[in-house]
Amino acid sequence: MKPYIFITRKLPEETILELTEKFDVKMWEQEDFPAQREVLLAEAKKASGIITMLSDKVDEELLSAGENLKVIANLAVGFDNIDLKAATERGIIVTNTPDVLTETTADLTFALLMATARRIVEAADYIKAGKWEGWSPYLLAGHDVYGKTIGIVGMGKIGEAVARRAKGFGMEILYHNRSRKPEAEKETGAVYRSFEDLVSTADYVVSLAPLTDETRHLFTADVFAKMKKSAIFINAGRGPVVDEQALYHALQKKEIAAAGLDVFEKEPIPTNHPLLELPNVTAIPHIGSASTDTRTAMIKLCCTNVKAVLTGDSPKSIVNN
Ligand code: DGY
């Protein structure tokens, strides 16, 4: 009998050929909605491999649902949705999708920074709502990017790619990370700073930090209070790294100027969330790596990883070795 693989969303058939040629593969029939928990548990009971999305909770219960499970391939570079310890204890390999999404996610992060600084979404809404009655000197005037200081919190590969873009825009670059990045410092002129220093100096504070026990609610009311009044906060990493209530109050009280958010504490963010009512918030629905080419490359990498594990080879990107 062929090993059984479950994929938790509907993906284009042509992107998973590497698996369908060799294994018994089933996909959840919806592209836009996740499978219910009971479905996931029932499938995990039978599966040798599962391709999961960052919105699927892969916990001890799911990991121990069946006897056959050997690999979880997460369609994301982040893997905070997975109980890594429980997987490792059970000998289940967990893989992610680094590298293939680096430049695309950096593009989006920089686009969000630009859009927030120059009020692009607000301006587009303004013209479509028929509000444009004539040119005026400060109409929708935003913030400069050129010559300003960007502070990148979380200098992984995506952070470094954002730094390269910032260099092209003539920005000064500060970063904070668990470890120093000499290569990036040489390439982009990025300067290492303590977290406190960075948040109080940067004009653009950009969070690309992964979600861990150390980074949960890293951005608190105190941190926002330390930022410049003209600061713009961008989050394209993980939502729970930010205390959203604190962010809301900082924006409302004009302790900081604006925020651009691709990620949220709860996704999807409820439509009545107070952050969405603020004009100085540019909010987009977790689309960091969402170009067609990159999402296809991510799916293919998941397939390659699953196939490798189930045929006794080493996967390309393992996170619990
Ligand atoms: C990831 O891969 O972790 C990103 O958040 C997806 O856009």
Residues whose N, C-alpha, C, O or C-beta is under 5 A from the ligand:
A	BS01	DGY	L75 A76 V77 G78 G237 H286 I287 G288 S289
